[in-house]
Amino acid sequence: MKRTTGAVAIVSAATLLLSACGGDSGEETADAGSTAEETSAEDDAAAEDEEAAEDEEAAGDEAASTEAPVRDENAELVIWADDVRAPILTEWAEQFGEEYGITTQVQVATDVRQQFKDAANVDQGPDIVVGAHDWLGEFVQNGIVEPVQMSSDTQALFTEDSLAATQFDGQIYGVPYATESLGLIRNTALAPDAPASMEELASFGNGLVDSGDADQAFVTPVSNVGDAYHAYPYLSAYGGGIFGKNDDGGWDPDNVIVGSEESIQGGEKIAWMAEEGLLNVNVDFPTMESLFAEGRTPYMVAGPWAIPNVEGAEIEYAIDPIPDFEDGGETVPFLGVQMFYVASGAQNPTLAQEFVNTYVTTEDMQLALFEAGQRPPALQSALDTVSAEDEDIEAWSAAGEGASPMPNIPAMNAVWQPLGQATSDIVGGADPAERLEAAQEEIVSNIGR
């Protein structure tokens, strides 16, 4: 159990409804369709007076801030990262530069994935880029990243799942530094004990609703267009999912299993959860955050990005694995991994390989990156260190045990919309078999284009 400290006031519903998922792995799962609760006229007027002078300047700066970085021609090692990690990396890059007698530069990219692809196509990209593991297949397909030459001894330093996420066609393409997955975030004032099963969760949560102590038994994002990322733990509970595996153990884009019997069984559980009041198309990410932060629901399935709003509302909470089903269905969330890629167009590939192999693999650097993102480190020793000091990280690590690395093949881009819509429709009352079989046909068609 954890309770935040300090005299932080409960966050208003308007603020929470405007919040979005802060996931770093590219899985921005929040739905922007919700309307924030209106603030009072007095608050609006005061805010308008206070902020008017800043808006004009901010508007001018915003356009400039979204421009892609231009490679620093004076630097011998260039790294691109987002604005959260860049300050941390700058310090380590400078140390590397001093050690090797070179000039280094860390540059901020506002859209790392796209800006790297664009720059790489004209030989103006960085030597190293930092991003999510599920970009890997697209990067390999475009020929813009190189395998990382990592020794077997170094490989053994990382958690097994994080290292697996860096692989494509049997080769390692990055050095991982953080992981994230979904878990059950529990309001311990409403639900002191972790539920032993999803059925127990439903019974207890609905009991709180019946007694007037809660408005919703459970929340997780669904929305009218669906959220395949948050639906996956239930869809995969009986051996289903999205893709089957090939002979090398990698994801097979020619073997879509969304319409399989196993996936349909998971879809039937999604329908059951809707019938029990656990899933609702009117709940998107901001609405979920608002309901939980206001103490109106005991349970929320989300990721580490949801914790700041919980802490801001001073809710006592605990993090648990997502409960399994009593009939043997085991919920399996996606695992997201952040990692360092080496660009195939690196002007100094030897230096790039040296940096990712000798610096990113150290506990000190992994701990520094942890402080910036508050995600479980991928390096086992760093994970052990922070888990001993931070009960949340220990809990997230346990919640993500056995999680399935999100498919890193390009075909995954064809999945999100059809599968998300299918799961939303199932929550809305559509037949699970019909909707998942139709989604499979659409996904296969999209992949073939």
Sequence and secondary structure as in RCSB ss.txt:
>XXXX:A:sequence
MKRTTGAVAIVSAATLLLSACGGDSGEETADAGSTAEETSAEDDAAAEDEEAAEDEEAAGDEAASTEAPVRDENA
ELVIWADDVRAPILTEWAEQFGEEYGITTQVQVATDVRQQFKDAANVDQGPDIVVGAHDWLGEFVQNGIVEPVQM
SSDTQALFTEDSLAATQFDGQIYGVPYATESLGLIRNTALAPDAPASMEELASFGNGLVDSGDADQAFVTPVSNV
GDAYHAYPYLSAYGGGIFGKNDDGGWDPDNVIVGSEESIQGGEKIAWMAEEGLLNVNVDFPTMESLFAEGRTPYM
VAGPWAIPNVEGAEIEYAIDPIPDFEDGGETVPFLGVQMFYVASGAQNPTLAQEFVNTYVTTEDMQLALFEAGQR
PPALQSALDTVSAEDEDIEAWSAAGEGASPMPNIPAMNAVWQPLGQATSDIVGGADPAERLEAAQEEIVSNIGR
>XXXX:A:secstr
 B   S      HHHHHH     SSS     TT       HHHHHHHHHHHHHHHHHHHHHHHHHTS     TT 
SEEEEE TTTHHHHHHHHHHHHHHHT  EEEEE SSHHHHHHHHHTTT   SEEEEEGGGHHHHHHHT EE    
 HHHHTTB HHHHHHTEETTEE  EEEEEEE EEEEETTT  S  SSHHHHHHHHHHHHHTTS S S B    SS
  HHHHHHHHTTTS  SEEE TTSSEEEEEE TTSHHHHHHHHHHHHHHHTTS  TT  HHHHHHHHHTT  SEE
EE GGGHHHHHHTT  EEEE     TTS     EEEEEEEEEETT SSHHHHHHHHHHTTTSHHHHHHHHHHH  
 BSBHHHHHHHHHH HHHHHHHHHTTT EE   SGGGGGTHHHHHHHHHHHHTT  HHHHHHHHHHHHHHHHH 
